Amino acid sequence: MERHRLAYHDVLTGLPNRAAFDRHASQITRDGLGLILLDLDNLKFTNDTFGHRAGDDLIKEVAVRLRGVAHRLFRVGGDEFAIICRARNANDLRQVAEACLQVLKAPACCGGHTVLPLATAGGALCQAGMRMDVTRHQADIALYHAKDVAKGLFQIFDDTVATAITARFDAIRDVTLALAENRIVPFYQPVVDLETGTFVGAEALCRIRRPDGSHASAAEFFEAMHDAHIASEITSRMLDQMVSDLVGWRRGGIDIGHIAINVTAADFQAGVLKERLLRFADRAGLEPQKVIVEVTETVYLEQRAESIRNAIIDLRAIGFKIALDDFGTGYAALSHLLKVKVDIIKIDRSFTKLMQSDNGAAAIVEGMVGIARRMDIDVIAEGVETSVDAALLKEMGCKLAQGYLYSKAVDAKTYATLSLPANSGNWRQPTRHKASRSSRR
C-alpha cells in the first residue's frame, strides 16, 4: 500500500501525480468531461527571489486552495496542475477554470514572504469517443496560447486557437530554416532631421531572404518571435550582420550617426543582453551612446516584467540609449516614464497618418511631443509619408522622423548609396513608395 501511494502521489502536496493522471485518463473516453491545465506563472521568480522553501510553500498553498474547488486534481509537473471535471459545454468548463483562478488571487505567506499566486489556465472538452491524451494535447495547446496572449486568464481550445498555433508552428519552421541557411539579413530605414532633411541615424529591421531573392518583412514571421530561442537567435544574427555592414560603411567614408536595434522580451530574459550589446558596440567601433535599443511599449509595460525594467536601467547606466517603440499603442501608462527613464519615444504611425484628417490624432501627437520635450526625451515620428506630415510635425516641435517620405527600409548596399554626401540634397524630393506597416517590421 505504501509503495502504491508513493508511486501515484506527489510527496510535496499529497495530490495524485502525473502517473496517477495518466492511469486515470487512459480509462476515460466519454463526453461530458473537461480537462483544465493550470500553470503557475511565478514559481521560478519565487524560487529565485525568496528561495526554494518559499517556492515549495507556494505550490502547497495552491494545492490546498484548488482542492476546495476541484475534486479530481492532480499535480502533473513542477508548477502544473490538471483538473478533470464535469463539463457539458465550454461555459461549464470556463466556470470551473475561473473558479480555480479566483481562489488563487489572495496573497499567500510563503517561506516568511508574501507572495501573490499567479496562474494561467487552458482547457479542452473531452468529446465522445475521444481519448484523454487527445484532450490533453488540446488543453496543452490552449494553455500555451493563453500564456502568450492572455496570461493570468483561461483559454479553451477551439478552432481559432488551433489556427493560431498552426500559423505559429509554420512561422517557426520557416524561420528555423532561414536561420540554418543564413537568410537573415538587416535592412535599414533612415531617421531624418526634420529641419535639414539629412540622415542622423538608422533603424535596423529584420528581413528573411526568400529562395527567389525577395525579402519577407518581420510582420510575415512575427508569430515565430514568440519562441524565446528563435527570438534570441534572430537578434544574434542581426547583430553579427550589422557589425559587418557598419564596418563596411565606415571604410567607405559613411558616418552612420546612431544605429537602432529592436529587441524582444526574450532577449532581456536570456540575461546576457548587456554583454551582447557591449560586444556588438566594440566590434562595430561604436560608443554605446551611438547604439539605440528599441523596446516596444507592450514589452516595457509588461506586467511582472520588473527584470526587464531593471535591465533597461543597467543599459542606460552604461550609455546605451533606450527608445520606446510604438508609443501610445500599448497600455499608455505615462506614469511608467517617471519610474523607468527612456531617451526616445517613437510615435506610432497609426497616429501620424491621421494627423491631417483627424484633429484628435493631431492633438495626441502634439501632446506627446510636448510631454517628451518637458521630460527631456527625444521624439521620432514614424510613418511620415508626405511633406504635409513633415511640416505639421515641425510645427509641433518634433525634430526627428522616419517613413516613406524619406526612404523605405533598404539593404545595406542601397543604404550606403543613399547616404553618400553627393546625394544629401535629394532628401526633400524622395521617391515615394506605397506605405505598408509591414515595411518597418
Helices and strands as residue ranges (DSSP letters): H 2-8, H 18-25, E 33-40, H 43-50, H 52-67, E 72-75, E 80-86, H 90-103, E 108-110, E 113-115, E 119-126, H 132-149, E 154-156, H 159-180, E 184-193, E 199-209, E 215-217, G 218-226, H 228-251, E 258-262, H 265-269, H 273-284, G 288-290, E 291-296, H 297-300, H 306-318, E 321-327, H 336-339, E 344-347, H 349-352, H 359-374, E 378-381, H 387-396, E 400-401, H 412-419, G 421-426, G 437-440
